Amino acid sequence: MKFGIVIDDEKCKGCLLCIQECPQKIIKISDKINETGYQIVRFLDEDKCTGCRFCALVCPEMAIKIIAED
């Protein structure tokens, strides 16, 4: 099964908790700044996502969603 990863850029506050929790190490801080001035995260390789949802569970802003795809 493949997983789609959705980040709400405007909710992300760049706390980096998702980076610490990702067992696949596929999340990193990006150069992009959202409208509130926070440097946001991005996923490096969605194909490596196992769908564990650790990143989404630890996000205090609920800015990350993992969607199962066929």
N, C-alpha and C positions, 0 to 999 in steps of 0.2 A: 504494500500500500504506500502511496505517496502522500505527502502532506504539504498544504499551502500555508504560508506564513504571512500574516498581515500585521503590520505595525501602524498604529494611528500616530503619525508623526507629531500631531499637535498635542497629544496626551503625554508623549514621552518626555521625561525630564532628565534623561541622561544619567540616571542613578547608577547604572552599570551592574545592577544586581542580576540581570538576565545573563550578562556575560560570564559572571562568576558561576552561575548555576548550570549553564549549558554543558552537558556531558560530551557533546560532539565538538565543542569549541568552534561553532560556526556563526557566532555573533560578535560584532566588533563595533566600536564607536566610529561614526562616520564624520565626514567633514561638514555635513549638512546641519544647519541651524534652523530650528522651527520658529514660528512667529513670536513665541514668547521668549526666545533667546537661548533655548537649551540646545546643546549639541546632542543629536539623537543617535540611536543605534541602527545598524543594518545587519542583515543576514548575508553571510558569505556564500553559502551553497545550500539552497533549499533541498537539493537532492539528498543531502546527508542527514536531513532532519528525520529523527525516529518517531516524532510525535509524542515525546514524553511529556510535553507541556510544562516542564519545570520553569522555563522562561516566563510563560504566561502566569503561572501560579505565584511566582515571586514578585511580579511587577506590581508595585503599589498603586500605579495609576491605571491598571488594567488596559494598557496600551497594546498588548500583544494577544493575537488570536491564532490558534493553530486549527486548520481546517483539513479534515481527511478528504482526499480526492481519490477517485478510481483511476 
